[in-house]
Amino acid sequence: MTPKSYTDVSDQQVVVFAQEGREDAYRELIKRYERPVFSLIFRMVRDKETSEDLAQETFIKVLNNIDRYRPEFKFSSWLFKIANNITIDHLRRRQLDTISIEGAPDAITAERARATAVTVTSGGESPLEELESRELGAAIEKAIAKLRPEYRACIILRHVEDYSYDEIAEIVKLPLGTVKTYIHRARQELREYLEGVR
Amino acid sequence: MIEHDFDEEFVPIAAELQRLPYLSPSRDFADRVIAGIDRLQPARGVAPVLASRHLELHQGGQQAVIPRRRMGVMRATGRATAGVALIAAAAFMFFEVDVLTAILAAATTQYAFAIAAVGAQVGSMVLGPETIAYLQAGAVQAVLLYMTLAVGLFGGYGAIRTAAHIAKRKAA
């Protein structure tokens, strides 16, 4: 059986079609997760080009090993796990800790800053709401960027992606207690950074 | 929605975190990923290495021989020369060995590769690179070449040593 549309098909089923070599199944998996994976990576490295490269590397690695996928786990958890590993490896190599919401940390010209900045899609709010939302959103983005990379991944997976502590521990390959500590500290730091904004 | 496991102060931040928009990669992102998936690519031909080597031997052996890196040979020769000089100096200073014997002994025992490399270069100049390439590519021819080089090496060493002895005796 081959579906005309994958709208109501679960990740596990789409993976089965991909394992059969169907290109549309691969494209469906990319379509479902390109934005969450890219967003997670971008919020960790703060550079559009690098985030695209790392997201691309993540998908290629996962989809080339699709036969090794174990259906007892969530496909998204596996994908985020690979994305996190690749991103942490990159950060360790590059030691990118300082960030700018307007563009890449190494953006030394306005053109380079424009090229590396990310366009955030509007949620259809009124201009004032959108402005307020963007201000607060930008403040939160900046606050997240000040966190240690390990904290960033945990707090995003917890509060943006709604993963449980156990799932996060599995994704970031850390003990459950460490994950809880990271999230607790990340919350504390975010509260401090956003003290004057709220 | 995740259950609250944080204090009230963090509630507005948590709400704002959940409202953070997803960011989009470039439009051609999916195409680039698809291009990297092996299973979806048409089969790529793999060069039959062993067969091509044999075939190329008939074509003059030129391509079957991996080109040598000139810098590598130069560096190896330089290092070998420096090493030979050090060993020869040590042998001359601490043991009662004449300089020529020390140099030749060190060179033949420790730096055979460098000597072979220099021999190949000299051979290439004398016989021409095509002949050398052909000889290096063919098994029988290569054995002959290496035997010639070895005989030349040992013969040359013997001749120089004999000449040195004669010169020594005359000087005495």
Contacts between the chains, C-beta under 8 A, distances in Angstrom:
chain1	res1	chain2	res2	distance
A	21	B	39	5.6
A	21	B	40	7.4
A	23	B	34	6.7
A	23	B	40	5.5
A	26	B	33	7.9
A	26	B	34	6.3
A	26	B	37	6.2
A	26	B	40	6.7
A	27	B	30	5.8
A	27	B	34	6.8
A	30	B	29	7.4
A	30	B	30	4.6
A	30	B	33	5.5
A	30	B	34	7.6
A	31	B	30	6.8
A	34	B	24	7.6
A	34	B	25	5.8
A	34	B	29	5.7
A	34	B	30	6.8
A	35	B	22	3.9
A	35	B	23	6.7
A	35	B	24	5.6
A	35	B	25	7.7
A	36	B	22	6.1
A	38	B	22	7.8
A	38	B	23	5.8
A	38	B	24	6.9
A	38	B	25	4.6
A	38	B	29	7.7
A	39	B	20	7.8
A	39	B	21	8.0
A	39	B	22	4.8
A	39	B	23	4.6
A	42	B	23	5.4
A	51	B	25	7.5
A	52	B	25	5.1
A	52	B	26	6.3
A	52	B	29	6.7
A	55	B	25	6.0
A	55	B	29	7.3
A	56	B	29	6.9
A	56	B	32	5.7
A	56	B	33	5.8
A	56	B	36	7.0
A	59	B	33	4.4
A	59	B	36	7.9
A	60	B	33	5.9
A	60	B	36	3.9
A	60	B	37	6.5
A	63	B	33	6.9
A	63	B	37	5.1
A	64	B	36	7.5
A	64	B	37	5.9
A	64	B	38	5.7
A	64	B	39	7.5
A	118	B	23	4.9
A	119	B	23	7.9
A	119	B	24	7.4
A	120	B	21	5.1
A	120	B	23	6.5
A	121	B	21	5.7
A	121	B	22	7.6
A	121	B	24	6.9
A	123	B	19	7.8
A	123	B	21	6.7
A	133	B	19	7.1
A	136	B	16	5.7
A	137	B	16	6.9
A	137	B	19	7.1
A	137	B	20	6.2
A	137	B	21	7.4
A	140	B	13	7.1
A	140	B	16	5.3
A	140	B	17	6.4
A	140	B	20	6.6
A	141	B	20	7.4
A	155	B	17	7.3
A	156	B	17	7.9
A	158	B	2	7.0
A	159	B	2	7.4
A	159	B	14	5.6
A	159	B	17	3.8
A	159	B	18	6.2
A	160	B	17	5.8
A	160	B	18	6.8
A	160	B	20	5.6
A	162	B	1	7.3
A	162	B	2	5.2
A	162	B	18	7.9
A	164	B	2	7.8
A	187	B	6	5.8
A	187	B	10	5.3
A	187	B	13	7.5
A	190	B	10	7.7
A	190	B	13	5.6
A	191	B	9	6.1
A	191	B	10	6.1
A	191	B	13	6.6
A	194	B	13	6.1
A	198	B	12	6.1
A	198	B	13	7.7
